[in-house]
Amino acid sequence: MLPRKRNIKRARADFRELASQFYHGEVDLEHVRQRVMSFLAYAKHCNAQRTVEGVLGDLVLVPGLRDIAEKAALCDLRL
């Protein structure tokens, strides 16, 4: 049994939004981890290995603005 196409499309869109939120520092890595584990649990109930590889292969997490804010705070503390 394969996963429903609408669920995979929704997961791709959710992960794109999640990557953007992570970049902007709106969510932390633990939240992202929980969402990924939830998706893996769903996919475990069907024959979805290639689908999971494709969906998670597109998920790229870049800390982005979070690191800039932390570095700026550290520089302010050193002054």
Sequence and secondary structure as in RCSB ss.txt:
>XXXX:A:sequence
MLPRKRNIKRARADFRELASQFYHGEVDLEHVRQRVMSFLAYAKHCNAQRTVEGVLGDLVLVPGLRDIAEKAALC
DLRL
>XXXX:A:secstr
    HHHHHHHHHHHHHHHHHHHTTSS HHHHHHHHHHHHHHHHTSS HHHHHHHHHT     THHHHHHHHHHH
HHH 
